[in-house]
């Protein structure tokens, strides 16, 4: 019997060499669970016009179909990661999965806007518990090159899931209807919940302790305020949006002060200050903002600018999804040879070239096929960015902080989604070409900065070799 105050390591990590069959099944299961969460960020985009009409959602409030999910998801991620560290990753994975699945069913059955938005918020709460627990389970299960490959798959799911979400949203909205965007989560959630005890049995770390309630409240409220101010900036008076943003900054400042004095802090400040976590999280924020913001603009361009149907728009994102997966695959191999300081800047330069091509095509009125090609190239580059960010942040995190670190990383992912959509939506009102041009400039600038600030060193077999 394990002592209640000691870590409980039930299953050994995956060997550094070739992964076992059980390890492969674990990775597939965790990636499938994560895919549901990422899909639900962008899957609603194409369905918004039809969904809003059927539920009586005012056009000015349509953005809340996304914000109602993103706010609790982004706000509760650090708490979800801490709970995974304290109570066990598998337990929190199953809890979050149950909440998310039931909330998905409720969203699909919604008959009015209030019911729908409450269900979306519940989805966000479940996602905030599930995502860091799934990533923590992955970190506990794999080490060495096996962990690097697993993180590459995770990064590909995070990036490609956004593109596949647009594809799936278009196909379902134009086919059986928008409600199936949420109904499809139910059988997947049930299947994953049944399989988890058998495939990921014991691959958790249980570390008893107290939850820093005040820190959890401040972190959640701070991130939620920031995400809400960004996601809904166009729906509010400027003064209200700026007040929310300022409140978020103050709450996060108070959170840092509390963490300095707390006996059992929600997140160790040394973890946040560490070079890999800080730089990897910022890279995740930029890559996600460019990807999700770019998808938002491109979906708008294809439907309103070129007159494409929701199904055709969704299908246009298929090669873009392949680009992200290919970029993640290349990054997984390259990181072991060159390190993130080389791979991430190279990927962001490729992304800048792809976005610049898209800018040129849209501005000159050329065939949308050329724009799709440009977005596919950009997606390839951003795919390497996702893997570089995840690997930089998580490859050397100790087991007892795996959930917390993954919660921090995913918080920046959600914040990046909100920032990307808000910023590029505001620019796109003036010119879509300008929006893609700004995105290309940000990608190029990020490449230069990453070449100097990311930790040097190569992540290879056995230990992670970083020079601080």
BELVEN-V779932 format. One record per backbone hydrogen bond with DSSP energy under -1.0 kcal/mol. CO is the residue of the C=O (numbers start at 0). NH is the residue of the N-H. If there is no record, write none. Layout:
CO|NH + CO|NH
//
This chain:
2|5 + 19|23 + 20|24 + 21|25 + 22|26 + 23|27 + 24|28 + 25|29 + 26|30 + 27|31 + 28|32 + 29|33 + 30|34 + 31|35 + 32|36 + 33|37 + 34|38 + 35|39 + 37|40 + 38|42 + 41|44 + 43|47 + 46|50 + 47|51 + 48|52 + 49|53 + 50|54 + 51|56 + 57|60 + 58|61 + 60|63 + 61|64 + 62|65 + 62|66 + 63|67 + 65|69 + 66|70 + 68|72 + 69|73 + 70|74 + 71|75 + 75|79 + 76|80 + 77|81 + 78|82 + 79|83 + 80|84 + 81|85 + 82|86 + 83|87 + 87|91 + 88|92 + 89|93 + 90|94 + 91|95 + 92|96 + 93|97 + 94|98 + 95|99 + 96|100 + 97|101 + 98|102 + 99|103 + 100|104 + 101|105 + 102|106 + 103|107 + 104|108 + 111|115 + 112|116 + 113|117 + 114|118 + 115|119 + 116|120 + 117|121 + 118|122 + 119|123 + 120|124 + 121|125 + 122|126 + 123|127 + 124|128 + 125|129 + 126|130 + 129|133 + 130|134 + 131|135 + 132|136 + 133|137 + 134|138 + 135|139 + 136|140 + 137|141 + 140|13 + 142|145 + 143|147 + 144|148 + 145|149 + 146|150 + 147|151 + 148|152 + 149|153 + 150|154 + 151|155 + 152|156 + 153|157 + 154|158 + 155|159 + 156|160 + 158|162 + 159|163 + 160|164 + 161|165 + 162|166 + 163|167 + 164|168 + 165|169 + 166|170 + 167|171 + 168|172 + 169|173 + 171|176 + 176|179 + 177|180 + 178|181 + 178|182 + 179|183 + 181|184 + 182|185 + 184|188 + 185|189 + 186|190 + 187|191 + 188|192 + 189|193 + 190|194 + 191|195 + 194|198 + 195|199 + 199|202 + 201|10 + 201|203 + 205|7 + 210|212 + 211|215 + 212|216 + 213|217 + 214|218 + 215|219 + 216|220 + 217|221 + 218|222 + 219|223 + 220|224 + 221|225 + 222|226 + 223|227 + 224|228 + 225|229 + 226|230 + 227|231 + 229|232 + 231|234 + 236|240 + 237|241 + 238|242 + 239|243 + 240|244 + 241|245 + 242|246 + 243|247 + 244|248 + 245|249 + 246|250 + 247|251 + 248|252 + 249|253 + 250|254 + 251|255 + 252|256 + 253|257 + 254|258 + 255|259 + 257|261 + 267|270 + 267|271 + 268|272 + 269|273 + 273|277 + 274|278 + 275|279 + 276|280 + 277|281 + 278|282 + 279|283 + 280|284 + 281|285 + 282|286 + 283|287 + 284|288 + 285|289 + 286|290 + 287|291 + 288|292 + 289|293 + 290|294 + 291|295 + 292|296 + 293|297 + 294|298 + 295|299 + 296|300 + 297|301 + 298|302 + 299|303 + 299|304 + 300|305 + 301|307 + 308|312 + 309|313 + 310|314 + 311|315 + 313|316 + 314|317 + 316|320 + 317|321 + 318|322 + 319|323 + 320|324 + 321|325 + 322|326 + 323|327 + 324|328 + 325|329 + 326|330 + 327|331 + 328|332 + 329|333 + 330|334 + 333|336 + 333|337 + 338|341 + 338|342 + 339|343 + 341|345 + 342|346 + 343|347 + 344|348 + 345|349 + 346|350 + 347|351 + 348|352 + 349|353 + 350|354 + 351|355 + 352|356 + 353|357 + 354|358 + 355|359 + 356|360 + 357|361 + 358|362 + 359|363 + 360|365 + 366|369 + 367|371 + 368|372 + 369|373 + 370|374 + 371|375 + 372|376 + 373|377 + 374|378 + 375|379 + 376|380 + 377|381 + 378|382 + 379|383 + 380|384 + 381|385 + 382|386 + 383|387 + 384|388 + 385|389 + 386|390 + 387|391 + 388|392 + 389|393 + 390|394 + 393|396 + 397|400 + 398|401 + 400|404 + 401|405 + 402|406 + 403|407 + 404|408 + 405|409 + 406|410 + 407|411 + 408|412 + 409|413 + 410|414 + 411|415 + 412|416 + 413|417 + 414|418 + 415|419 + 416|420 + 417|421 + 418|422 + 419|423 + 420|424 + 421|425 + 422|426 + 423|427 + 424|428 + 426|429 + 426|430 + 430|434 + 431|435 + 432|436 + 433|437 + 434|438 + 435|439 + 436|440 + 437|441 + 438|442 + 439|443 + 440|444 + 441|445 + 442|446 + 443|447 + 444|448 + 445|449 + 446|450 + 448|451 + 448|452 + 449|453 + 455|466 + 457|464 + 463|465
//
